Amino acid sequence: MKKKIVLGIFLTLYLGSIVTSGIILATGSASEEEAKKPLTNIGTITGMTKKGDTIGVIKINGPIFYGASDANFLNPEKGANYWLDQLNYASTNDNIKAVVIQVNSPGGTVGVSQELHAAVARVKAAGKPVITSIADISASGGYYATVGSDRMFANPGSLVGSIGVIMGGVEISELLTKLGIKYQVITSGKNKDILSPYKALSEEQRAFLETMIQGTYEQFLTAVAEGRGKKKEVIRPLADGSIFTGEQAVANGLIDELGTFHDVIAYTKKTYNLEDAKVMSITPESSPFQLSELISVFSSGKTPEVKISFEEHISSLSYSPLLYLYEF
């Protein structure tokens, strides 16, 4: 009975939004272009598309990899897919005048960290400042993603840095031999199963992987040097995977200053003449509200929950992909 009541409330709200849209179309109280946009997505319903200066907030929270599954209206997709949508929306929405990114991430996969870094650059290229606020941790790929920000803040005890690349896993060939188990595989080339846990790496293969890791390390180093306005050789001594507190990061030039999220908002408003701007979480219009999703949530009888577990994406018996990840 309770589920039916809640479902009825949401259906009423949804139908009401459609009626409201029809009234606007009929009365012409909005511009013709705005009136033609149905209220079928969260960006419209929450007012992100309304006129008025806005400081958009994005929260990069958790390991960085492509998004979680089973997303719906009450349990929106999280992960890099969503953060990229937020950044892309911020670069094109005229009402968003500045972006504050709150980071709480140990990092993740190399490619997606680089995509987030590029998306931040696009927001800046659109003429919108990007300010980073570090919560508990912004390490490795988490740091890479926002190192190009216009200004970076952290708490005194935040963890910052871990500039480097890691690839690891288990190798159980000796155990298999003791158990009398033989590994058999047919490949098209000697390196096709280079990351298999069932055979030891040859010295040639190890050297090949080390070359690949060194290449992605140099990419990281370049991004940090450019983002912080320093030469690579100044950054290199700090880029051995070490983690720093917020205080140490300021002293080493990895971030600009200490401050809370509240301080970051105050700084953004004052510096960019946005004292009267709204502060809102960015909800892209590309995340549509689907009535079918609402019905499925309540008909399932399950409480929506968000789970982000990096370990779920990496088998415990295989080597990891190349990672900008701080392991602790």
N, C-alpha and C positions, 0 to 999 in steps of 0.2 A: 504493500500500500504506500509506504514512504517513497519508494522508488517512483511510483506512478505520480505522486504529488510533485516530486522534484522535477521529473521529466515534463510534467504539465507546465510548471513555472518557466522552464527554459523554452518550451515551445511557444508559450505566450510572449516571451521577450523577443524571440526570433520573428514571430509573425508581426509583432508590434514594430520591429525595425523595418520590415517590408512596407507596412502601412505608412510609417513616417516618411519613407523614401517616396512613396506614391504621392503623399500630400505635398512634399517639396516640389515634385515634378509638376503637380497641378497648380500650385500657387506661385511658382517662380521665385520663391523667397531665397533661393540660392542661385549661384551662377549656373548657366545652362550646362557647362561641363561638369560641375560638381553634382548637379541634380541627376545626371545620367549614371552616376556611380552608385550601384546598390549597396546597402549596408550588409554585405555578406562576408566581411573579413574583420579580424580583430583590430587591424590598424585603423579602420574607419570607426568602429564602435567605440574604441578607447579615445578617439579624438586626435590621434597622431596626424591625421590629414587636415585637421582644422587649422585655420590661419593663426599665426602667432609664433614668435621666436621660441625655439625649443632647444634645450640641451639634451641630446639623446644619450642614454646610458646603455652600455652593453656589458654583460657580465660573462667573462670567459672563466668558467668554473669547472674544474676537473681536468682529467687528461685530454689531450688534444688528438682527436682522430675523427674520422667521418662518423656522422650522427647515429644516435640510438634508434632502434626500431620501435614499432608499435606506438608511434606518435599519434595524438588525436587532440581534439579541442581542449580537453581538460588536462591532458598530459602532453604538452607540446614537445616537439623534437628538440633535443639538445645535442650539443656537440658542434663540430666545425661547420657542418652544413648550415645550421641555424645562425651561427656567429657570422659566417660569410654573407648570408642573406641580410642580416642586420647591418653589416658594414656597407654592402652594396646599396641597401635602401637609404642609408644615411647619406651616401654620396650623391643621391639623385633627388632626395626630398628637400625642397626649397625651404621648408619650415625649420629644418634641423640646421642650426647655425654652428654647433660645436658638438663633439662627441667625447664622452668620458668612458674609458674602458676600465672596468674593475677586474683585475686579474687575480685568480687564485688557482694556479695550475703548475704541476711539476713538469709540464711539457708533454711530448708525445711523438708522433711520427714526423719525419723530416718534411715530406712533401706538403702536408697540410699546414704545418707551422709556416712554411714559406708562402703558401696561399694566403694565410691570414696577414702576413707581413705585407704582401702585395696589395691586399684589400685596404689596409690602413693607408698605404701610399696613395691609393685612388681617392680616399676620402680627403686627404690633404690636398691632392691635385684639384679637387673640386672647390678648393678655397675654404675648407672647414678645418679648424684646429682639432687635433686629437690629443687628449691628455690621459695619461695612464695612472691609475691608482692601484698599487699593489697591496693586497690583503695579507694573507699568511705567506704565500709563496708565489714567486714568478721565476721559475727556473727553466733552464734549457729552452725547449720550444715555446714555453710560456713567455720567456723573456724575448726570444727571437721574434715572436708574433708582434710585439708592440714596441720594439726598440727604436722604431722609426717615428715614434710619437713626438709631438712638439715639446712635451714636458712629461717627466716621469716622477711620480711620488711613491714613497713607501713608508710604512710604519718603522720605527726604530728596530723592532724585533722581527720584521719581515725577512724571509729568506729570498735572496736575489742571486742570479748568476747561473752557475753550473754550465758554463759555455763549453760545449763539447759534443761529441757523438759517441754513441754506444751501440754495440751489437753483441748479443750473447745468447747462450742456451746451454743445453746439456749434451754430452756425447757419451753414449752408453755402449759403444762397440765392445769393450772388454767384458762388460757384464753379460752381453749376449753370448760371447764366446764361452764364458764359464757355464752358461746355461745350455750350451749346445745349440744355440739358435744362430742360423746364418742369415745374413742380409743379402737378398738378391734383388737386383734392379737392372733394368735395361734403359739406357739413356742415349740421346742423340749426340752427346758430347761429354767430355770428362768433367765439365763444371756444372752440368745440369742438376745434379744433386749435391751441390757444394755445401749446402746448409743442412744436409740430412743429419739427424742425431745418431744414425746407425753406423756411421763410419767416421774415422778420424780425418781431420783436414790434412792435406799434404802441405809441405812448406810453400810450394808454388801457389796453392789456393789461399793460404793464409796471407801471403804477400799481396795477392790480388785483392783480397778483402780490405787489407790495411790501406792500400792505395785508394780504394773507393771511400773508405772512412775519412782518410786525410783530405780527399776532395770536398766532401760535404762539410768537414771541419773548416776548411778555408772559406767556403760559402758563408758559414755562420760568422766567422771572423770578419769578413767583408761587411756583412749586414750590420754588425755591432759597430764597427769602425765608422761606417757611413752614418748610422743612426745617431751616434754619440759625437760625431764631428771630430774624430781623432784618427791618428794613423794606426794601421794594423799592428805595427810593432809596439805601440803603446798598449794596445789591448791584449796582445799575445801573452804576456806574463800572467795576466788575470784569467786567461782562457784555458786553464788546465783541468776544468771540471769543478773547480772550487766553488763552494757556496758561501755567500757573504750575508751578514745581517744588513738591515736597511742602513744603519749608521756606517758600516764599512763600505757599502755600495756607493753612498754619497762621497765618502773620502776617496774612493777609487774612480769616481767619475762614471759609474755604471748607471746611476740615476741622478736626478737633479736636486731633490730636496726631500726632507721628511715631512709627512703630513698624513692625516686621516682622509677618508673618503669625503667627509664633510669639508675639510680644508680644500680638497681638490675642486669641489663644486663652487666654493667661495672664490677660489683663485680664478676659475673659468669665467664666472660671472663678472668679476672685477676686471680681469685682463682684457676680455673681449667685449666689454660693454654690453653684457647680457643680464644686467641686474633684474630685469622684469621677466626673463625667460622662464618658461615652464621646464621642469626637470622630469623627464619621462623615460621609461624603458622603451627601447625601440622594438616595435613589433611589426615586422615587414608585412606589406600587403600581399606578398607572395605566400603567406601562410593562411589560406582561406578557411573560413568556418564552414564545415560540412555538416548538414543536419544528420546525415547517416552516421557520422562519427559520434555525435551526441547520443543518438539512440543506442548505438553499439556499446557505449560506455556503461549506460545505466541498465541495459538488458543483460549485460554479462554478470552483474551482481558483484563485480570486483572493484575494489577501491583503486583508483588510478595511482600509479607511483612512477617515480623517475629513478632509473638505475643507470649509472655510468660506471662500468668496470673495465679498465683497460685490459685486465688479465683475460677477460672473456674473448678478446679479439686476438690473443696470442696463445697458441697451444703451448702447454708446459713442456712438451717433448719435442720442441723444435727451436731453431734459432729465431730470435726476434728480428724484425725488419730494422733498417737503419733508424735510430731514434735520437731525437733531441730530448732526452728524458733524464730527470734527476731521480735516481733510485735511492730510497732510504728505508 
